[in-house]
């Protein structure tokens, strides 16, 4: 289609000006909101994809995370055994065997205590229930005995009606046990390799990054690893103090199952902020069933004293501000972990957040690692230093190889017949050829003489 003589085709500069004018008509606030919106959408998609992948592969990721948390304190033990000549593989096996024996020993002691005190606790529970029912009937509530009997009968009927459902769920319980066993095996195998080959794993992982980001990532990983190690060591020590304090208090008060209570307190202490409270409630209930309100109140007092010492003295003194997280953030983290993975999520959620926060802080340009911070896992030197040493070794190898060739070449090229000493310029060698002086030497030149003169 031909253009009329009076029409002019708009140029690209005119179109760009019109487009810029249209964009300028959009309010600045709306443009900023749009820019933030699409970035938030992209980040949300990435985070959602990561959460979906994590929840889909829970049976794989959770054992790896647990193994990494356990490897944090045990790695130092393996390193010290390596310093006295024990190979890292053997040291890792010994550390794992010690861990297994400790867990089995505590489980055996707890089960033995439960079996020995079960009859006494059952009688105390029946007596406590009868006392509670009598208080409901004769106390201020004045509930009729018939109503209580009706409630108890309904509970018994519900249990009898659901026996078949419980039996049918045995298969799912068996599957859960099988999954638990597989997870334990994965965790133990991963724990072995984390303690033995952790340096190689970390070096390979950081080596995937661009060269200009390796050093910062290595420092951040060092700080995150040290933070995880401090967190795990502090949590284990504080849990041990809580277990000893509350268990000893239960034993002094004559509460049955003092040892199982102590073990339960130790395990629940790995859930920050609420674990010690839950275990304290269980200890108080056992004391209430066995000794009444007086014993229960004394048990509650002991739990409160131990928790105050833990929260206000031990934890700040041992852990400091290395990965201090606001209590609200801790509570939300525990809630998210519980909703996602149940009790296991409540245990591992806070260490994950603390480690990620430490890694983020280590990426800052102004961050300076502490003197006691070692490279992640078992690395003795930073990754950049390791690369520098490797480059120096390769350069020395090339220099040595070149020097050997230079030394061997005169011996190869030299004739076997002994040569006479060159007396001066124009001297003739033994084989009739003129000898040449080395080119590197500066010899004064003079006009050539006639050989016949």
VMD Tcl script that draws the C-alpha trace (Angstrom):
set ca {
  {0.00 0.00 0.00}
  {1.59 3.30 -1.11}
  {1.90 6.24 1.18}
  {0.35 9.57 0.25}
  {2.79 12.39 -0.38}
  {1.51 14.40 2.57}
  {1.88 11.61 5.16}
  {5.07 11.02 7.14}
  {5.95 7.71 8.76}
  {6.66 8.03 12.53}
  {10.26 7.37 13.37}
  {11.53 5.19 16.25}
  {12.44 8.25 18.29}
  {8.87 9.53 18.04}
  {7.46 6.15 19.10}
  {9.88 5.99 22.03}
  {8.86 9.47 23.08}
  {5.17 8.55 22.95}
  {5.84 5.36 24.96}
  {7.84 7.28 27.54}
  {5.02 9.76 27.80}
  {2.52 6.97 28.49}
  {4.79 5.45 31.15}
  {5.27 8.82 32.78}
  {1.53 9.12 33.17}
  {1.52 6.13 35.55}
  {1.87 7.30 39.15}
  {5.26 6.69 40.72}
  {3.68 4.85 43.64}
  {1.95 2.42 41.30}
  {5.16 1.80 39.34}
  {7.07 1.07 42.54}
  {4.29 -1.24 43.75}
  {4.31 -3.08 40.41}
  {8.09 -3.49 40.53}
  {7.88 -4.90 44.05}
  {4.91 -7.10 43.14}
  {6.49 -9.07 40.33}
  {9.67 -9.58 42.34}
  {7.65 -10.82 45.30}
  {5.76 -13.17 42.97}
  {9.02 -14.60 41.61}
  {10.46 -15.07 45.09}
  {7.20 -16.68 46.23}
  {7.29 -19.12 43.32}
  {10.89 -20.09 44.09}
  {10.19 -20.52 47.81}
  {7.01 -22.51 47.13}
  {8.90 -24.78 44.75}
  {11.59 -25.35 47.37}
  {9.04 -26.12 50.08}
  {7.19 -28.49 47.76}
  {10.41 -30.31 46.87}
  {11.39 -30.52 50.54}
  {8.03 -31.90 51.65}
  {7.98 -34.35 48.74}
  {11.42 -35.70 49.66}
  {11.04 -35.53 53.42}
  {12.26 -39.10 53.88}
  {15.58 -38.06 52.30}
  {16.13 -34.49 53.51}
  {15.19 -34.95 57.17}
  {17.79 -37.71 57.85}
  {20.44 -35.60 56.11}
  {19.61 -32.55 58.23}
  {19.63 -34.60 61.43}
  {22.98 -36.13 60.45}
  {24.41 -32.66 59.81}
  {23.22 -31.40 63.20}
  {24.74 -34.42 64.98}
  {27.98 -34.13 62.98}
  {28.54 -30.59 64.23}
  {29.74 -31.56 67.75}
  {31.06 -35.03 66.88}
  {33.34 -33.68 64.12}
  {35.63 -32.08 66.69}
  {35.95 -35.41 68.47}
  {36.91 -37.10 65.20}
  {39.42 -34.32 64.46}
  {41.08 -34.77 67.86}
  {41.30 -38.52 67.33}
  {42.93 -37.82 63.96}
  {45.49 -35.60 65.71}
  {46.67 -38.55 67.81}
  {47.00 -40.83 64.78}
  {43.57 -42.47 64.49}
  {42.34 -42.41 60.86}
  {39.26 -40.33 60.22}
  {37.30 -43.32 58.96}
  {37.99 -45.29 62.13}
  {37.34 -42.24 64.29}
  {33.99 -41.68 62.58}
  {32.98 -45.29 63.16}
  {33.96 -45.08 66.83}
  {31.97 -41.87 67.27}
  {28.87 -43.42 65.69}
  {29.20 -46.55 67.82}
  {29.49 -44.42 70.94}
  {26.36 -42.51 69.95}
  {24.40 -45.71 69.32}
  {25.51 -47.26 72.61}
  {24.53 -44.10 74.51}
  {21.04 -44.04 73.00}
  {20.52 -47.76 73.60}
  {21.78 -47.46 77.18}
  {19.42 -44.61 78.01}
  {16.52 -46.46 76.40}
  {17.30 -49.60 78.39}
  {17.49 -47.70 81.68}
  {14.23 -45.88 80.98}
  {12.33 -49.04 80.00}
  {13.66 -50.90 83.04}
  {12.55 -48.10 85.34}
  {9.09 -47.98 83.74}
  {8.61 -51.73 84.10}
  {9.76 -51.77 87.73}
  {7.59 -48.81 88.78}
  {4.59 -49.51 86.56}
  {2.51 -51.30 89.20}
  {3.12 -48.57 91.76}
  {2.28 -45.87 89.25}
  {-0.89 -47.66 88.13}
  {-2.13 -47.94 91.72}
  {-1.30 -44.28 92.30}
  {-3.14 -43.33 89.09}
  {-6.26 -45.27 90.12}
  {-6.17 -43.70 93.57}
  {-5.67 -40.25 92.10}
  {-8.58 -40.73 89.69}
  {-10.87 -41.82 92.51}
  {-9.80 -38.80 94.56}
  {-10.54 -36.53 91.59}
  {-14.00 -38.09 91.07}
  {-14.79 -37.68 94.78}
  {-13.79 -34.02 94.56}
  {-16.12 -33.55 91.56}
  {-19.04 -35.08 93.49}
  {-18.42 -33.58 96.94}
  {-16.69 -30.38 95.90}
  {-18.08 -27.03 94.79}
  {-19.10 -28.39 91.37}
  {-21.51 -30.94 92.94}
  {-21.64 -33.20 89.89}
  {-23.86 -36.25 90.27}
  {-22.24 -39.69 90.33}
  {-24.59 -40.90 87.57}
  {-23.27 -38.28 85.18}
  {-19.68 -39.30 85.88}
  {-20.53 -42.97 85.38}
  {-22.21 -42.11 82.08}
  {-19.11 -40.27 80.84}
  {-16.85 -43.16 81.86}
  {-19.16 -45.64 80.11}
  {-19.10 -43.59 76.91}
  {-15.32 -43.58 76.97}
  {-15.20 -47.35 77.40}
  {-17.70 -47.85 74.56}
  {-15.67 -45.60 72.27}
  {-12.51 -47.59 72.98}
  {-14.24 -50.92 72.34}
  {-15.82 -49.70 69.09}
  {-12.48 -48.52 67.75}
  {-10.47 -51.64 68.56}
  {-11.06 -52.92 65.02}
  {-9.87 -49.62 63.57}
  {-6.76 -49.75 65.70}
  {-6.06 -53.30 64.52}
  {-6.54 -52.31 60.88}
  {-4.06 -49.50 61.36}
  {-1.34 -51.94 62.35}
  {-0.29 -52.18 58.71}
  {0.21 -48.42 58.45}
  {2.12 -48.51 61.72}
  {4.37 -51.18 60.23}
  {5.00 -48.98 57.20}
  {5.85 -46.08 59.49}
  {8.30 -48.25 61.41}
  {9.90 -49.32 58.13}
  {10.25 -45.70 57.05}
  {11.74 -44.82 60.43}
  {14.31 -47.60 60.12}
  {15.25 -46.47 56.60}
  {15.63 -42.90 57.84}
  {17.90 -44.02 60.67}
  {20.11 -45.94 58.22}
  {20.34 -42.93 55.87}
  {21.18 -40.64 58.79}
  {23.95 -42.92 60.08}
  {25.53 -43.37 56.64}
  {25.38 -39.62 55.98}
  {26.82 -38.94 59.43}
  {29.80 -41.17 58.66}
  {30.59 -39.39 55.40}
  {30.03 -35.94 56.91}
  {32.63 -36.65 59.58}
  {35.10 -38.43 57.29}
  {34.83 -36.55 53.98}
  {33.21 -33.31 55.06}
  {36.11 -31.21 53.81}
  {35.92 -32.72 50.34}
  {32.14 -32.30 50.20}
  {32.35 -28.65 51.23}
  {35.24 -27.86 48.86}
  {33.40 -29.43 45.94}
  {30.20 -27.55 46.78}
  {31.91 -24.17 47.06}
  {33.90 -24.89 43.91}
  {30.67 -24.78 41.90}
  {30.41 -21.05 42.56}
  {32.14 -18.33 40.51}
  {35.72 -17.62 41.53}
  {34.94 -14.15 42.86}
  {32.29 -15.58 45.21}
  {34.25 -18.54 46.58}
  {36.03 -16.71 49.39}
  {32.92 -14.96 50.72}
  {30.90 -18.18 50.53}
  {33.67 -20.02 52.35}
  {33.72 -17.45 55.17}
  {29.92 -17.52 55.40}
  {29.90 -21.31 55.50}
  {32.57 -21.28 58.19}
  {30.51 -18.94 60.34}
  {27.32 -20.95 59.76}
  {29.05 -24.22 60.65}
  {30.55 -22.81 63.85}
  {27.15 -21.38 64.78}
  {25.49 -24.76 64.27}
  {28.18 -26.44 66.35}
  {27.78 -23.95 69.19}
  {24.01 -24.27 69.07}
  {24.12 -28.07 69.22}
  {26.70 -28.20 72.00}
  {24.85 -25.61 74.06}
  {21.51 -27.34 73.57}
  {22.92 -30.71 74.62}
  {24.57 -29.27 77.73}
  {21.49 -27.28 78.76}
  {19.27 -30.33 78.17}
  {21.59 -32.39 80.37}
  {21.41 -29.78 83.15}
  {17.60 -29.67 82.91}
  {17.35 -33.45 83.02}
  {19.65 -33.76 86.02}
  {17.95 -30.94 87.93}
  {14.35 -32.04 87.37}
  {15.14 -35.75 87.66}
  {17.04 -35.21 90.90}
  {14.17 -33.12 92.25}
  {11.66 -35.86 91.38}
  {13.88 -38.44 93.10}
  {14.15 -36.30 96.26}
  {10.36 -35.87 96.35}
  {9.92 -39.63 96.01}
  {8.10 -39.38 92.68}
  {8.15 -42.68 90.77}
  {9.71 -42.89 87.31}
  {12.31 -40.27 88.18}
  {14.77 -41.62 85.58}
  {12.22 -41.76 82.72}
  {11.16 -38.23 83.65}
  {14.79 -37.08 83.43}
  {15.23 -38.73 80.01}
  {11.97 -37.20 78.81}
  {13.11 -33.76 79.99}
  {16.41 -34.24 78.14}
  {14.66 -35.10 74.87}
  {12.03 -32.36 75.10}
  {14.71 -29.75 75.82}
  {15.76 -29.95 72.17}
  {12.50 -28.12 71.34}
  {13.35 -24.49 72.13}
  {11.09 -22.28 74.20}
  {8.31 -24.84 74.82}
  {10.05 -28.21 75.21}
  {11.11 -27.70 78.82}
  {7.63 -26.44 79.70}
  {5.95 -29.52 78.24}
  {8.29 -31.90 80.06}
  {7.77 -29.94 83.29}
  {3.99 -30.34 82.96}
  {4.40 -34.10 82.52}
  {6.63 -34.29 85.60}
  {4.08 -32.28 87.62}
  {1.23 -34.58 86.52}
  {3.16 -37.67 87.59}
  {3.87 -36.01 90.95}
  {0.19 -35.09 91.28}
  {-0.94 -38.65 90.61}
  {1.56 -40.12 93.05}
  {1.75 -37.63 95.92}
  {-1.13 -35.22 95.58}
  {-1.21 -31.44 95.30}
  {1.62 -30.79 97.73}
  {4.11 -32.94 95.84}
  {2.90 -31.51 92.53}
  {3.43 -27.94 93.71}
  {6.94 -28.75 94.90}
  {7.64 -30.38 91.54}
  {6.40 -27.29 89.71}
  {8.65 -25.10 91.87}
  {11.69 -27.24 91.02}
  {10.85 -27.08 87.30}
  {10.54 -23.28 87.42}
  {13.86 -22.85 89.25}
  {15.69 -25.09 86.76}
  {14.16 -23.27 83.79}
  {15.10 -19.86 85.19}
  {18.72 -20.97 85.62}
  {18.70 -22.34 82.08}
  {17.13 -19.36 80.36}
  {18.81 -16.53 82.26}
  {22.25 -17.93 83.09}
  {23.36 -20.99 81.13}
  {22.03 -20.31 77.66}
  {23.15 -16.65 77.35}
  {26.52 -17.43 78.93}
  {27.30 -20.42 76.71}
  {25.74 -19.33 73.44}
  {25.85 -15.55 73.70}
  {24.61 -13.53 70.75}
  {26.05 -15.81 68.07}
  {22.64 -16.53 66.56}
  {20.22 -14.72 68.81}
  {16.72 -14.94 67.38}
  {13.72 -13.09 68.73}
  {11.38 -15.30 70.81}
  {8.49 -14.52 68.46}
  {10.57 -15.71 65.51}
  {11.46 -18.86 67.46}
  {7.80 -19.52 68.24}
  {6.74 -19.02 64.62}
  {9.61 -21.22 63.42}
  {8.63 -24.02 65.80}
  {5.00 -23.72 64.72}
  {5.92 -23.91 61.04}
  {8.19 -26.90 61.65}
  {5.51 -28.68 63.67}
  {2.85 -28.11 61.01}
  {5.20 -29.34 58.29}
  {7.01 -32.29 59.88}
  {5.43 -32.79 63.29}
  {7.67 -33.32 66.31}
  {10.78 -33.75 64.15}
  {10.09 -30.41 62.51}
  {9.81 -28.74 65.90}
  {13.28 -30.06 66.79}
  {15.15 -29.17 63.59}
  {13.38 -25.92 62.64}
  {15.30 -23.55 64.90}
  {18.79 -24.97 64.09}
  {18.03 -24.57 60.38}
  {16.92 -20.95 60.80}
  {19.90 -20.14 63.05}
  {22.34 -21.63 60.53}
  {20.79 -19.80 57.57}
  {20.84 -16.54 59.52}
  {24.51 -17.03 60.35}
  {25.31 -17.80 56.70}
  {23.53 -14.63 55.59}
  {25.46 -12.59 58.14}
  {28.73 -14.15 56.97}
  {28.10 -12.96 53.41}
  {28.34 -9.31 54.41}
  {31.51 -7.59 53.16}
  {32.25 -6.13 56.60}
  {32.00 -9.52 58.34}
  {35.16 -10.66 60.10}
  {35.29 -14.34 61.20}
  {36.38 -15.10 64.74}
  {39.70 -16.64 65.64}
  {38.05 -19.88 66.76}
  {36.05 -20.32 63.58}
  {37.34 -23.18 61.49}
  {36.41 -23.89 57.94}
  {33.16 -25.85 57.51}
  {33.13 -29.52 58.51}
  {36.73 -30.73 58.59}
  {38.54 -28.22 56.40}
  {41.77 -27.01 58.00}
  {42.40 -24.13 55.54}
  {40.08 -21.91 53.51}
  {39.19 -22.99 50.02}
  {41.09 -20.12 48.38}
  {44.21 -21.01 50.34}
  {43.85 -24.62 49.27}
  {43.59 -23.54 45.65}
  {46.64 -21.30 46.04}
  {48.66 -24.16 47.47}
  {47.58 -26.40 44.61}
  {48.65 -23.77 42.07}
  {52.03 -23.40 43.81}
  {52.52 -27.18 43.75}
  {51.78 -27.30 40.03}
  {54.18 -24.40 39.33}
  {56.95 -26.06 41.34}
  {56.35 -29.30 39.48}
  {56.73 -27.55 36.12}
  {59.88 -25.72 37.25}
  {61.43 -28.93 38.55}
  {60.54 -30.78 35.35}
  {62.05 -28.01 33.18}
  {65.22 -27.92 35.28}
  {65.69 -31.66 34.96}
  {65.44 -31.39 31.16}
  {67.95 -28.51 31.11}
  {70.41 -30.48 33.22}
  {70.07 -33.66 31.19}
  {70.39 -31.99 27.74}
  {74.20 -31.12 27.85}
  {75.00 -34.62 29.01}
  {73.03 -36.04 26.08}
  {74.44 -33.71 23.41}
  {78.12 -33.83 24.58}
  {80.43 -36.00 22.42}
  {82.10 -38.97 23.98}
  {85.54 -37.99 22.62}
  {87.50 -35.60 24.80}
  {87.94 -32.13 23.22}
  {91.12 -30.06 23.47}
  {90.97 -26.68 25.10}
  {90.33 -23.78 22.76}
  {93.35 -21.53 22.89}
  {92.01 -18.50 21.18}
  {90.03 -17.05 18.35}
  {90.06 -19.14 15.23}
  {91.35 -22.29 16.99}
  {90.53 -25.57 15.36}
  {88.87 -28.42 17.25}
  {90.09 -31.98 17.18}
  {87.63 -33.01 14.46}
  {88.80 -30.21 12.11}
  {85.84 -27.91 12.69}
  {86.14 -24.43 14.10}
  {85.04 -24.13 17.71}
  {82.39 -21.55 18.50}
  {82.25 -19.44 21.61}
  {78.97 -19.20 23.55}
  {76.74 -16.45 22.23}
  {75.95 -15.24 25.71}
  {79.52 -14.05 26.29}
  {80.49 -10.58 25.07}
  {83.89 -11.07 23.21}
  {85.63 -8.08 21.62}
  {85.60 -8.30 17.81}
  {88.52 -7.56 15.50}
  {89.02 -7.62 11.73}
  {89.53 -11.10 10.28}
  {93.06 -12.05 9.32}
  {94.08 -13.73 6.12}
  {94.73 -17.34 6.95}
  {97.60 -17.56 4.38}
  {99.48 -14.45 5.57}
}
mol new
graphics top color blue
foreach p $ca { graphics top sphere $p radius 0.5 }
foreach p [lrange $ca 0 end-1] q [lrange $ca 1 end] { graphics top cylinder $p $q radius 0.2 }
display resetview
